[in-house]
């Protein structure tokens, strides 16, 4: 096998591996975040290598804030917010105590299990 063909196979293998990683990150983000966190912890334990420490910090997965204002747009739930059904300032308790009532969302449908 010639040297040029070997280099071609190595480059092609790296391209395929990178594309598989990108697809896997898109399809299973929680699993890959757990794997990255585990790899980061293992590398952080190695105190003898500066490279391992830098790679450990680089591999740490980004934490989701749970806020739609961060602009991640990965879950598709960043649509417009529903207006509150009861405003806290307008709904005072019966005695005018100043405590606001909590708006209750409707419960989802309940399904009966199959009968055997």
Secondary structure, DSSP 8 states (H G I E B T S, - for coil): --HHHHHHHHHHHHHHHHHHHHHHHHH-HHHHHHHHHHHHHHHHH--S-HHHHHHHHHHS-----S-GGG---SSS--S-----SS-TTT-B-TT--S-B----------------
